Structure formats: C-alpha cells, structure tokens
Amino acid sequence: MVAAAAGIALAPICLLLIGLAFSAHETGLVLRSALLLVVVVLLAAPAAVLFATRSSVGFLASGLTALTAQLIILMAPAHAASAPVAWAHGLISTGAVLLVAGLWCGASWGMRLARRGGQAQGRQAFRLTREDKEIGLTPAPPPSRRRDHLLSLPWLLAALAGTGILLPRAYYLAVSPGMQPGVRIYLAIAASLILLVAATASIGRSTLGARIAGPLLVVVALPALLGDGVPGSGMLGWLLPYGPGAVVVIASGLIVMVAGWGGHLARRQGRSAALAQLRAGQSRVSGPTGAGD
C-alpha cells in the first residue's frame, strides 16, 4: 500500500515537471528546463529504491495513473487544444504521458522478474555453499547470465527504435484538433505502448541494457536541449522529425536509467532475502551447537 501510494503520487508530479521543463525550453529557458529534469531524477530515484526494496507495485501504480490520464486525453474532444495551461499543452502534444506510462508499467514487470531472479540466485548460492563443504562432491556451476547481458542492450534499443518509428506521427495525428484518426493510428499507438512495456521489462533478465540505453538517450538529445549552436543539435530532429523533442527524450532516458538501477537493487534484495531465509532455516534445524534436532 505504501509503494502504491508513492507510485500514484509520483506520476502527476513527474508529468508536471516534464511539462514545465518542455514549456521552459520552448521559451528559451534552457537552464530552468535542465534543472527541472534533474528534479525528475531526484524524485524518481528514491521512489525506485522504495519500489525495489518494498514492492514493484509502485511503478505499476505510476504507469496506470499516467495511462488513465492518456486515455482521458485521447477521449477529449479537442485533445491537446483543450489543455488549460501551456505546460499541459506541450505535455499532451508530445506524447510524454504515453511514453512514461509504458516505461513505468514495464519497469514494474521487470522489477518483479528481477526480484524473482535474485531469489533463484540466492537459493543457488546457498546450495553451492552446502555442496562445496561435502567431500567428494563437485557442485554444478550456476547458469551463466552472459547471454542475457549481451542481448539486453540490443533488445532495449530495438524496442525504443520501434517506438520512435511508430509512435510520433501516429500520436500527432491522434491528438491534433480536427483530425479523425482511423483504426491504424490507434493500432500504431497500442503497438508503441507494448514496445515501451517490453523495453523496460527487459530489466527482469538484465539491467545492463537499461543502464546504458538511458544515458545514451540523454547524450543523444542533450545537444538539441542546449540549442542550435551546439554541434549535433540537429541530429535529434533528423532522427525523430515528428517529435517528441529533446526534453521528452531526455526524460524518457532518465526514467529508463532509473528503472535499470531499480531492477538491479530488486535483484540484490531478492538474493539477500532468499539467503537470509535459508540460513535462518538452517540455524533452526542445526540448533545452537550445530547438531540436528
């Protein structure tokens, strides 16, 4: 319940900060925009630690809250034009709400899988320790995770690239005033949401991809955030001609990075909890003198 309450509170606060950062960047206040994005990290990182140590339902609550807001936006008659303030208009028109909703929902799923993987690692470590003490028994090595690590980054980048191809133009058509998008537009948006969930859910197998891809998105979008005079400032517009813009890409990268570190902590917490439980059970069986009951 604590994690769910924190997740519900995290969603509107982060979306507000991203919207304010987008509005500040549009008016030329680059430093204010960057500082607001830093505040997003300062809020999301402790929340990820809480969700990793307590319950991954926090990220699920954040994602479902953002997804509910996105459904309301799509059902509104004027979509982005109905936003009462400038920062909300920018937030709606760029698709930031849908992006963070998919990333948070995937992070919840991935964090849950990572914790289960850590529990399995703890049981394997306990078994290896016991078998290593037995004379004449060679313990079987634990399964290698090298393949998971090697595939995590390509898979996450492929999922994000697929989102970049499908989502921006389809979302632009869906929220533009006067447009009547067809079924194909909504199918493209739904497919993008699935890709976003799958991207951050990959932290359940390995967090290496998220911990690399998140900073990579920030680096790619940073020149566009700083201005036209910076080398490489036009690269983001060439890659994503229909948006969502530097602020939203950087915010997405920060969320991916935080999700990666949260999944890493969840795996460690699962491993530690499983080891502690098994050792406590062994102590009860052995008794204070090491003899069995």
C-alpha positions as CSV (number, residue, x, y, z in Angstrom):
1,M,0.0,0.0,0.0
2,V,2.9,2.4,0.8
3,A,4.5,1.6,-2.6
4,A,1.2,2.1,-4.4
5,A,0.5,5.4,-2.8
6,A,4.0,6.6,-3.6
7,G,3.5,5.5,-7.2
8,I,0.2,7.3,-7.6
9,A,1.8,10.5,-6.2
10,L,4.9,10.1,-8.4
11,A,3.0,10.1,-11.7
12,P,1.4,13.6,-11.6
13,I,4.5,15.2,-10.0
14,C,6.9,13.9,-12.7
15,L,4.5,14.7,-15.5
16,L,4.1,18.2,-14.1
17,L,7.9,18.6,-14.0
18,I,8.3,17.3,-17.5
19,G,5.6,19.6,-18.8
20,L,7.2,22.6,-17.1
21,A,10.6,21.6,-18.5
22,F,9.1,21.4,-22.0
23,S,7.4,24.8,-21.6
24,A,10.6,26.4,-20.3
25,H,12.7,25.0,-23.2
26,E,10.2,26.3,-25.7
27,T,10.6,29.9,-24.3
28,G,14.4,29.7,-24.3
29,L,14.9,29.0,-20.6
30,V,17.4,26.1,-21.1
31,L,18.9,26.2,-17.6
32,R,15.5,26.1,-16.0
33,S,14.4,23.2,-18.2
34,A,17.6,21.2,-17.3
35,L,17.1,21.8,-13.6
36,L,13.5,20.6,-13.8
37,L,14.7,17.4,-15.4
38,V,17.3,17.0,-12.6
39,V,14.4,17.3,-10.1
40,V,12.6,14.4,-12.0
41,V,15.6,12.2,-11.3
42,L,15.8,13.3,-7.7
43,L,12.2,12.2,-7.2
44,A,12.3,9.1,-9.4
45,A,15.5,7.6,-7.9
46,P,14.3,7.3,-4.3
47,A,11.0,6.1,-5.5
48,A,12.8,3.3,-7.5
49,V,14.7,2.4,-4.3
50,L,11.5,2.2,-2.4
51,F,9.8,0.0,-5.0
52,A,12.9,-2.2,-5.3
53,T,13.0,-2.9,-1.6
54,R,9.3,-3.0,-0.8
55,S,7.1,-3.7,-3.8
56,S,7.2,-3.2,-7.6
57,V,3.5,-2.3,-7.5
58,G,4.7,1.3,-7.1
59,F,5.9,1.5,-10.7
60,L,2.7,-0.2,-11.8
61,A,0.6,2.4,-9.9
62,S,2.6,5.2,-11.6
63,G,2.1,3.7,-15.0
64,L,-1.6,3.0,-14.6
65,T,-2.1,6.6,-13.3
66,A,-0.3,8.0,-16.4
67,L,-2.1,5.6,-18.7
68,T,-5.5,6.7,-17.3
69,A,-4.5,10.3,-17.9
70,Q,-3.6,9.4,-21.5
71,L,-6.9,7.7,-22.1
72,I,-8.7,10.9,-20.9
73,I,-6.6,12.9,-23.3
74,L,-7.4,10.7,-26.3
75,M,-11.2,10.9,-25.4
76,A,-11.2,14.6,-25.0
77,P,-12.9,16.4,-28.0
78,A,-10.1,18.8,-28.7
79,H,-7.2,16.7,-27.3
80,A,-4.2,18.9,-26.9
81,A,-6.1,22.1,-27.7
82,S,-8.3,21.6,-24.6
83,A,-5.3,21.9,-22.2
84,P,-5.9,24.9,-19.9
85,V,-2.2,25.8,-19.4
86,A,0.8,25.9,-21.7
87,W,2.9,23.3,-20.0
88,A,0.0,20.8,-20.2
89,H,-0.5,21.6,-23.9
90,G,3.2,20.7,-24.5
91,L,3.0,17.6,-22.4
92,I,-0.1,16.3,-24.2
93,S,1.1,17.1,-27.8
94,T,4.5,15.4,-27.4
95,G,3.1,12.1,-26.2
96,A,5.1,12.3,-22.9
97,V,2.2,10.9,-20.9
98,L,2.1,7.7,-23.0
99,L,5.9,7.3,-23.0
100,V,6.3,7.4,-19.3
101,A,3.2,5.2,-18.8
102,G,4.6,2.5,-20.9
103,L,8.1,2.8,-19.3
104,W,6.7,2.7,-15.8
105,C,4.4,-0.3,-16.4
106,G,7.3,-2.2,-18.0
107,A,9.6,-1.3,-15.1
108,S,7.1,-2.8,-12.6
109,W,7.1,-6.0,-14.5
110,G,10.8,-6.1,-15.0
111,M,11.5,-5.3,-11.3
112,R,9.2,-8.2,-10.3
113,L,11.1,-10.6,-12.6
114,A,14.4,-9.3,-11.3
115,R,13.5,-9.9,-7.7
116,R,12.4,-13.4,-8.5
117,G,15.7,-13.9,-10.4
118,G,17.6,-12.7,-7.4
119,Q,15.7,-15.2,-5.2
120,A,16.7,-18.0,-7.5
121,Q,20.3,-16.8,-7.4
122,G,20.2,-16.8,-3.6
123,R,19.0,-20.4,-3.5
124,Q,21.7,-21.4,-5.9
125,A,24.4,-19.7,-3.9
126,F,23.1,-21.5,-0.7
127,R,23.1,-24.8,-2.5
128,L,26.6,-24.3,-3.8
129,T,27.9,-23.4,-0.4
130,R,26.4,-26.6,1.2
131,E,27.7,-28.8,-1.7
132,D,31.1,-27.3,-1.6
133,K,31.5,-28.5,2.0
134,E,30.7,-32.1,1.2
135,I,33.8,-34.2,0.5
136,G,33.9,-35.8,-3.0
137,L,31.1,-33.8,-4.4
138,T,31.7,-31.2,-7.2
139,P,28.9,-28.7,-7.2
140,A,27.4,-27.8,-10.5
141,P,28.1,-24.2,-11.6
142,P,25.1,-21.8,-11.7
143,P,23.7,-21.0,-15.2
144,S,25.6,-18.2,-17.0
145,R,23.8,-14.9,-17.5
146,R,26.2,-13.7,-20.2
147,R,23.7,-14.1,-22.9
148,D,21.1,-12.0,-21.0
149,H,23.7,-9.3,-20.6
150,L,24.7,-9.3,-24.2
151,L,21.2,-9.2,-25.6
152,S,19.7,-6.7,-23.1
153,L,21.1,-3.6,-24.8
154,P,20.2,-4.6,-28.5
155,W,16.7,-5.6,-27.4
156,L,16.0,-2.4,-25.5
157,L,17.4,-0.2,-28.3
158,A,15.4,-2.1,-30.9
159,A,12.2,-1.7,-28.8
160,L,12.8,2.0,-28.3
161,A,13.7,2.4,-32.0
162,G,10.4,0.7,-33.0
163,T,8.6,3.1,-30.7
164,G,10.3,6.0,-32.4
165,I,9.2,4.8,-35.8
166,L,5.6,4.0,-34.9
167,L,4.5,6.5,-32.2
168,P,5.4,10.1,-33.1
169,R,3.5,10.6,-36.3
170,A,0.6,8.4,-35.2
171,Y,0.3,10.2,-31.9
172,Y,0.5,13.6,-33.6
173,L,-2.4,12.6,-35.9
174,A,-4.4,11.3,-32.9
175,V,-4.2,14.4,-30.8
176,S,-4.3,17.1,-33.5
177,P,-7.5,19.2,-33.5
178,G,-9.9,18.4,-36.3
179,M,-8.3,15.1,-37.2
180,Q,-10.2,11.9,-37.3
181,P,-7.7,9.1,-36.9
182,G,-8.6,5.7,-38.1
183,V,-8.0,2.3,-36.6
184,R,-4.5,2.0,-38.0
185,I,-3.5,5.1,-36.0
186,Y,-4.7,3.6,-32.7
187,L,-3.1,0.3,-33.6
188,A,0.2,2.0,-34.0
189,I,-0.2,3.7,-30.6
190,A,-1.1,0.4,-29.0
191,A,1.9,-1.3,-30.6
192,S,4.1,1.5,-29.4
193,L,2.8,1.1,-25.8
194,I,3.6,-2.7,-26.0
195,L,7.1,-1.9,-27.2
196,L,7.6,0.5,-24.3
197,V,6.5,-2.0,-21.8
198,A,8.7,-4.7,-23.3
199,A,11.7,-2.3,-23.3
200,T,11.8,-1.7,-19.6
201,A,10.5,-5.2,-18.7
202,S,13.9,-6.4,-20.0
203,I,15.4,-5.4,-16.7
204,G,14.0,-8.6,-15.4
205,R,16.6,-10.5,-17.3
206,S,19.5,-8.0,-17.2
207,T,19.7,-4.3,-16.2
208,L,22.8,-3.7,-18.2
209,G,20.8,-2.5,-21.3
210,A,18.7,0.0,-19.3
211,R,21.8,1.3,-17.5
212,I,23.5,2.0,-20.9
213,A,20.5,3.0,-23.0
214,G,19.2,5.5,-20.5
215,P,22.3,7.7,-20.5
216,L,22.6,7.1,-24.3
217,L,19.2,8.7,-24.9
218,V,20.3,11.7,-22.7
219,V,23.5,12.1,-24.6
220,V,21.8,12.0,-28.0
221,A,19.1,14.6,-27.0
222,L,21.4,16.9,-24.9
223,P,22.7,19.0,-27.9
224,A,19.1,19.7,-29.0
225,L,18.3,20.8,-25.5
226,L,21.2,23.2,-25.3
227,G,20.4,25.0,-28.6
228,D,21.2,25.3,-32.3
229,G,24.8,26.5,-31.8
230,V,25.8,23.2,-30.2
231,P,27.4,20.6,-32.5
232,G,24.9,17.8,-33.2
233,S,21.8,19.8,-32.2
234,G,20.0,18.9,-35.4
235,M,20.6,15.1,-35.0
236,L,17.5,14.5,-32.8
237,G,15.2,16.3,-35.3
238,W,16.6,14.2,-38.1
239,L,16.1,11.0,-36.1
240,L,12.6,12.0,-34.8
241,P,11.1,14.6,-37.3
242,Y,7.7,14.3,-35.6
243,G,9.0,14.8,-32.1
244,P,8.7,14.3,-29.2
245,G,11.6,16.8,-28.6
246,A,14.7,17.0,-26.5
247,V,13.0,17.4,-23.2
248,V,10.8,14.3,-23.5
249,V,13.6,12.2,-24.9
250,I,15.9,13.1,-22.0
251,A,13.1,12.5,-19.5
252,S,12.5,9.1,-21.1
253,G,16.2,8.3,-20.9
254,L,16.3,9.2,-17.2
255,I,13.3,7.0,-16.5
256,V,14.9,4.1,-18.3
257,M,18.2,4.6,-16.4
258,V,16.4,4.8,-13.0
259,A,14.4,1.7,-13.9
260,G,17.6,-0.1,-14.7
261,W,19.2,0.7,-11.3
262,G,15.9,-0.1,-9.6
263,G,15.9,-3.6,-11.2
264,H,19.5,-4.1,-10.1
265,L,18.5,-3.3,-6.5
266,A,15.5,-5.5,-6.7
267,R,17.6,-8.5,-7.8
268,R,20.1,-7.8,-5.0
269,Q,17.2,-7.6,-2.5
270,G,15.7,-10.8,-3.7
271,R,19.1,-12.6,-3.4
272,S,19.7,-11.3,0.1
273,A,16.2,-12.2,1.3
274,A,16.4,-15.7,-0.1
275,L,19.9,-16.3,1.5
276,A,18.7,-14.9,4.9
277,Q,15.6,-17.1,4.9
278,L,17.6,-20.2,4.0
279,R,20.3,-19.5,6.6
280,A,17.7,-18.9,9.3
281,G,16.0,-22.2,8.4
282,Q,19.4,-24.0,8.6
283,S,20.1,-22.4,12.0
284,R,16.8,-23.6,13.4
285,V,17.4,-27.2,12.1
286,S,21.0,-27.3,13.4
287,G,20.4,-25.8,16.8
288,P,22.9,-23.7,18.8
289,T,25.5,-26.4,19.0
290,G,25.4,-27.3,15.3
291,A,23.7,-30.7,16.0
292,G,20.4,-31.6,14.3
293,D,17.1,-31.9,16.2
